[in-house]
Amino acid sequence: MSTPILQVERVSKRFGNVVALREVSMSVHPGQVTCLLGDNGAGKSTLIQILAGVHRPSSGRYLVDGEPVDFGSPRDALARGIATVYQDLAMIPLLSIWRNFFLGAEPCVGTGPFRRIDTARCERIVREELGRLGVQLRDPAQPVGTLSGGERQAVAIARAIHFGARVLILDEPTAALGVKQAGVVLRYIAKAREQGVGVVFITHNPHHAYPIGDRFVILRRGEVQGDHGRRDIRLEDLAEMMAGGEELKRLAHELDRAPAANGAAG
Amino acid sequence: MSAGAGTDDVPALAADSPARPVAAGRPAGFRRILGRPEVGAAVGALLIWLVFAVAAGPAFRSLEGTAAVLNAAAPLGVLAVAVALLMIAGEFDLSVGSIIGFAGMTIMLLTRHFDWSLWPAIGAAVLLSLAIGFGNGYLVVRTGLPSFIVTLGTLFAFRGLTIAVSRLLTRRTQLGGLDEVAGYGPAQTIFGSEVLGPLRVSIVWWIALAALATWVLLRTRFGNWIFAAGGAPEAARKMGVPVARVKIALFMTTATAACLVAVLQVVRFTGADALRGEQQEFRAIIAVVIGGTLLTGGYGSAIGAVLGALIFGMVQQGIVITGVDADWFQVFLGVMLVAAVVFNNFVRRRASEAR
């Protein structure tokens, strides 16, 4: 297999006496989706923040295109094409789609006092980039607030790709969404993968991860509990590993009036 | 994943043409106009004009009547356009009222008491106003306190300072005789003359500033940042927008606009009063809100502020011409304000909810 775009080797992170991550290794290849699964407190956020350049690992190596890197800020990570789409999406609901898309990096034409945003170009690019994800925009000037949660994710993903992301780190993009909208987002992720982008998809829902993932890394209490290729694992195993099989069984026993409820999410 | 499967499940955008024939059938340009913040104010202005055109008769519709409306609206309009930009960025400036008095008295004291000629005095007033604006903005972004409180403080402080200093130096709070000062002639042409019959030059300033503000808001990066700073400052910061700098620049803009209003009035009336500009801060906010700008920021327009000021002028003059007791002016304004806020809230909800 090719060199991973992004790779961490035995990375640990300590905050004072607290060990948030212990010897975590994982990799992301172009055109592949690596799912990072874990319950709350499993260390997902810490790992994302290391990948995104927010924190430096206490030990271990972080490689981009096979070269060791040392990111001091998210800006450094972005410069190497590693973009993070956080849950709040950094979007302004009342602002139009194209204004959000180019916020802080507006392309301009003209000089001096006549320097102005190239709105026609903005609208065209937004249409094109979202079209690549399979979203046909009615009007790039409509406020982002009028979009559904899934579509907002699409705008954020398209924005990251347009500004040169080769690796997309998606922080729980499906967490706040209903079943249908979550499915829509999974399609956008698939489209991003088709464009050759490497994706780190963070979720605690194995039912969202399984249909899209090429690789599944399960984190538990700051350690990698499992790292599986798609062919090596079934959805049931994934779900069981995620919840911790024992805990699930105990819960099922406890709630034995409605044992089916645990599986209802899928 | 096949492309066919990709389209049938994407709800609002891709697959909505058959489900939403109304939205699909309407031309995009028309829908965009309906989505503008100032639509409500435009309709309101038209209705109010019609009401007075009928109730007040030809005196309101004549050139003189129109001039009276526009002349009354112009100074407020200058102020409201700047305040609109600041309010879109999510901040208030209550100090503009006292800056009008402060800048006016600064010019009068420098010229009449310290024998400066007019132009340097105007320059000094502009610089001092910029400094006050910078102070307001710096305090707000540095302390994170609501600008409402910070500028309420500067409102009182500068009103008091203006009265105290002018009394200390001249024993008076009203000064006149600017027309005897060197440089008054050209200043009178630029700030105090009539350009077309009874229409004052202040109307030109008003329109020019509104055009400039609209250009900045809709066509420049800075304008985009103004909306972003008011709409969601945290998200804006994450996207690299210098929110603090944007806000400070806008506080300096409102202070400068207040100074311009002072210059227009001082030159026109050849004198100043330390109390001038009282309540202008509230009138400007009312005009801006009537114009469709949200109190919470992130949404609004300079054209809306123009229409808000225009409504102010029409009601003020219309009531006089109709012969209704002028006391009713404030009642009307209060009702307009509340109605506008209710309407704006409705618009905001429409704009920020998934369709």
Chai-1 contact restraints between the chains, C-beta under 6 A:
chainA,res_idxA,chainB,res_idxB,connection_type,confidence,min_distance_angstrom,max_distance_angstrom,comment,restraint_id
A,A90,B,A235,contact,1.0,0.0,6.0,A-B,restraint_1
A,A90,B,K238,contact,1.0,0.0,6.0,A-B,restraint_2
A,A90,B,M239,contact,1.0,0.0,6.0,A-B,restraint_3
A,M91,B,A235,contact,1.0,0.0,6.0,A-B,restraint_4
A,I92,B,A228,contact,1.0,0.0,6.0,A-B,restraint_5
A,I92,B,G231,contact,1.0,0.0,6.0,A-B,restraint_6
A,I92,B,A232,contact,1.0,0.0,6.0,A-B,restraint_7
A,I92,B,A235,contact,1.0,0.0,6.0,A-B,restraint_8
A,P93,B,S352,contact,1.0,0.0,6.0,A-B,restraint_9
A,L94,B,G231,contact,1.0,0.0,6.0,A-B,restraint_10
A,L94,B,G298,contact,1.0,0.0,6.0,A-B,restraint_11
A,L94,B,Y299,contact,1.0,0.0,6.0,A-B,restraint_12
A,L94,B,A351,contact,1.0,0.0,6.0,A-B,restraint_13
A,L94,B,S352,contact,1.0,0.0,6.0,A-B,restraint_14
A,L95,B,F227,contact,1.0,0.0,6.0,A-B,restraint_15
A,L95,B,G231,contact,1.0,0.0,6.0,A-B,restraint_16
A,R99,B,N224,contact,1.0,0.0,6.0,A-B,restraint_17
A,L103,B,A228,contact,1.0,0.0,6.0,A-B,restraint_18
A,L103,B,M239,contact,1.0,0.0,6.0,A-B,restraint_19
A,G104,B,M239,contact,1.0,0.0,6.0,A-B,restraint_20
A,G104,B,G240,contact,1.0,0.0,6.0,A-B,restraint_21
A,G104,B,V241,contact,1.0,0.0,6.0,A-B,restraint_22
A,E106,B,R221,contact,1.0,0.0,6.0,A-B,restraint_23
A,E106,B,N224,contact,1.0,0.0,6.0,A-B,restraint_24
A,R116,B,R219,contact,1.0,0.0,6.0,A-B,restraint_25
A,R116,B,T220,contact,1.0,0.0,6.0,A-B,restraint_26
A,I117,B,R219,contact,1.0,0.0,6.0,A-B,restraint_27
A,G134,B,G6,contact,1.0,0.0,6.0,A-B,restraint_28
A,V135,B,L13,contact,1.0,0.0,6.0,A-B,restraint_29
A,Q136,B,L13,contact,1.0,0.0,6.0,A-B,restraint_30
A,Q136,B,A14,contact,1.0,0.0,6.0,A-B,restraint_31
A,D139,B,A28,contact,1.0,0.0,6.0,A-B,restraint_32
A,A141,B,R32,contact,1.0,0.0,6.0,A-B,restraint_33
A,P143,B,A351,contact,1.0,0.0,6.0,A-B,restraint_34
A,G145,B,A351,contact,1.0,0.0,6.0,A-B,restraint_35
A,G145,B,S352,contact,1.0,0.0,6.0,A-B,restraint_36
A,T146,B,R355,contact,1.0,0.0,6.0,A-B,restraint_37
A,S148,B,A12,contact,1.0,0.0,6.0,A-B,restraint_38
A,S148,B,A354,contact,1.0,0.0,6.0,A-B,restraint_39
A,E151,B,L13,contact,1.0,0.0,6.0,A-B,restraint_40
A,V184,B,V10,contact,1.0,0.0,6.0,A-B,restraint_41
A,R187,B,G6,contact,1.0,0.0,6.0,A-B,restraint_42
A,A190,B,M1,contact,1.0,0.0,6.0,A-B,restraint_43
